[in-house]
C-alpha cells in the first residue's frame, strides 16, 4: 500500500484503541454492540460518510487479521454496515480558469518559471501531486513525446507530454534550476525549492491556493483539481475511456468512469442553457 494509506489505517485503528480503553476493554474484547456505539460516535463527530466508510473498512480489515492470526474466533465487525456514499463529482476548472491561474503567476519572481512549469505539468499530464514532486529528469523523454511516471504501488506508466510542458520545463531549467546549489541526492529531481531541495506536497498546495486567491476563484481547488480537469476535458473532447485510464494510472476502469458522469453533467448544463425550449426558464 501507499505510505499515506498505511498511516490512514494506523490512525483509524488508533481511534478504535482509544475507544476500547474508554470502555476498559481491549480491541479483542469489543462486541458488535461496542463497535456500533463507536460508529455512532463517528457520526456524531460530523465525519463524512466517505471518512466513516474508510474507518469501518480499516476496522474490518483489522478484525480479519486478528481472526487470521487466531486471536479471535468470531468477527464482531462482520454485521457492521458501511454508510451509503453518494457519487461525489470532483471540482473541475474550465480552460479559461486554468489560463487565468497561469497568467496570475508573478514572472518577476525567481520561482515564477518553476510555478508555471508546475501548473502546466499538473494539468497537461494529469499527475498526482506525489508524482509531480517525485518527477526526475531521467523520466523525461521529450524526443519521444512521453514522460515516465511512477504511480501508486510503484506502477510505471508513460504519459504523452505536450509541447507547452516541454517548453516550460526547459525554460525553468535553463533560467533558474541550473543556477541553483542543489542538495545532494536531489540532482535529478525536476522541481526544487529555493534551497535546492525537492519540493513537498504541501508547497504545491500552497502555490495553488495563492494563485486561486489572486484571481478570486470561488471554487475550492487543490493539485488534484488539475488532474480532474485533465480527464474531464479529454472526455469532453471525445477521448477513449481506456486511454484516459492508462494516462491516469487507474487500476480499475470504474475509477475512471466518474469522468463520464462529469461529462454528462457538462452536457446537461449545455442543454439547459442553450436549448430553445429551456430559454427563460
N, C-alpha and C positions, 0 to 999 in steps of 0.2 A: 504493500500500500504506500501511497504518498505520505511523506512525513507529516504534512498538515492533517491528513485523515487519521493517522495514528494518534496525534496529540488530541484531536477532537474526541476520539473514542476513550482515551485515557481520562479526559475531563468529564465525560459522561458517566463513566463507571465511578469516578471520584465523587460525583454528586450522589450516586446511589450509596456509596460508602458512608458519606456524612449523614444521609437519611437513616441508614441502618443503625449507626451509632446513637442517633437520637432516640431510637426505639430499644436501645440496649440489646441489639442483635448483631450478628454478623450477616454478610450478604447471603451466606448459605442458609441461614435460618429464616430469611424473609419468606412470607407466604404470598399467595396470589392476592389476598386482601391488602397486604402491606404494599405490594407493587402497584395495585390500583390506587391506593392513597398517594403513593409517590407521583404517579402520573397526574392525579388531581392537583397536586401542588404545582407541578409544571404548568398546568393550565391556569391556575390562579396567579402564577407569576407573570402571566401575559406572554409566554413564549408562543411563537407562531406554530401553526400546525406542522410546518416543514421541520422546524427545530425539534418539536416534540417527537416527530417520526424518526428523526435521526437518533435521538437519545434512546428511544424504545428499541430501535434496530440494534444499537450498540449493546444494550442490556440483554436482549435476546441472544446475541452472539456470545456474550459473556457467560450466560447460563448454559448455552450449548457446549461451551468449552469446559465448564465445571462437570457436566454430565460425561463428556468425552474422557475427562481425566478421573472419572469415578469418585468425584467429590459429592455428587448428587445422584439420586435415582429418578426423581421426578422434576420436571421443569416448571417452576412457579410462574414463569412468564409466558407459558405456552398459549394461554387464552387471552393475553393482553392484546387488544386490537389497536391497530395503527389509526391515527386520526385521518379523516378524509382530506386530501390535499387537492385543491383545485388547480387548474392549469394557470400558471403564472407566466405571463408573457413578459420577457425582459424588455427594458427600456432600449429604444433604438434611436440613433441620431440620423437626421437627414444628411444628404451630401452637402447641402448648404451650411448646416451647423458644423460639420467637420471642417469645411473650408474656413468658417469663422473662427473656430478654435485654433487652427493653424495660423491664421492671419493675426491672432492675438499674441502670438509668441514674440517676445521682445528680442529682436535680432541684434540689438546693440549690446546685449549681454553675452558674456563668454559662453554660457550654456544654451544660447539661442539655437545654434545649428544642431546641437545634440537633441534638444527637445523637439525640434521639427522632425528630425530623423526618427525619433521615438514614436511620435504620433503617426507618421506615415507608415512605419513598420507595423505598429499595432493594428491599424486599420487595413492596410493593403495585404497583410499576410494572415490576419485573423489569429494572432498569437495570444496565448495566455500570458499574464504578467510574469509568471515564473519562467516561461520560455523566453520572454524578451530579455530579462536581466541575465539569463544564462547564455544568450547568443554569443557565439565566438566567430572570429574571422575565418577560422578553419571550417565553419559551417556555411560560409557564403560562396556560392558557385554562380557568380554573376554572368560569366561567359555562357553557362548552360541555362541561365534564367531561373535558377532554383536556390532556395536556402534549405539547409538541413535543420530540422527541429527535433529536439529530444523532449518528448512529452511525458504524460503520466505513465508511471511504470517503466520509465526509461525506454519507451517505444519511440522508434525513429520514424520520421516521415519527411517527405520532400514537398515543399510548398512553392508554387510559382511566385516569382518576385517581380514586381513592376519596375519600370524604368525610373519612376519617381522615388522609390525606396533606394534603388542603387545610387541614384544621383545624390540624395540627401545624406546617405551614409558616407559616400566618398567625400562630399563637401565637409562634413563633420570631421572625418578622419584627417583630411588634408589641412584644414584650418585650425582645428582645436586639439584633437586627440594626440596626434603625433608630436605635439609640442609639450605634452604633459610629462611629469615624472610619474611613471606608472608603478604601482605597488608590485612587488614580487609575487608571482602567481596569477596576476590579472593581466598579463601582457597580451593574451589572446582574446580577452573579453571586449566586446564591441562598445558597450555603453558604460562610461565611467563617471564618477563624481569629480568634484574639483580637486580632491586629494589623490586622484589617480586610482581609486578603488572601484570595484564592482558596485553598481547601484543596487539599492534594496527595493523590495516591492513597495514599501511604504513611501519611498521617494517618488515612485511613479504615480501613486495615488495622489500625492501632494501636488505634483506638477499638473495633473489633470484637474484637480479641484481648483487650483489657482486660475487656470485658463477658463474654466467654466464660470467662475465668479467674474472674470474680466469681461466676458461677453454678456453677462446677466442671464445665463442659461437657466431655465426653470427646472429642467429635468435633473434627476438625481443620477449622476453618471460616475463610472469607475473605469479602470482599464478594460474590464470585461465588456463594457458597453461597445467598445470599438470592435471587439470580436463578434458580438451580436449583430452589429451594423454591417460588418463584412459579409456575414452569412445571409442576412436578410436582403441586402442589395443584390447578392448573387441570385437568390431565389427569385426576386422581383425581375431580374434580367433574364430569367429562364434557364439558369444553370441546373445541371443534373444533380439530384439529391445525393447520389452515391459519391460524386466528385467532391461535393461540399463536405461530406462525411470524412473523406480521405484528407482533405485540406485542414479540417478542424482537428483531426485525430480522435474522433469519437469512436469508441469501441463498438457501440450499438447504433444502428440506423434510427432507432426510436428517439435517441437523444437529439439527433439532427432534425427529426420531423417536427420539432417545436417551431422551426422556422417556416414550415408550411402554414402553420396557424397564424404566424405573424403576417405572412403574405396574404392569407385570407382576410385578415383584419384590414390590411392595406387596400385590398380590392373592395371590401365592404365600404370603407371610408370614401373611396373614389366614386363608387356608385351613388352613395347617399349625397355626395357633394355635387356631382355633375349630371346625374340622370334627370331628364326634364320632369319626370313625374314626382321628383323629390324637391323640385325648386320651390323655395319659400317655406318649406316645411320645417 
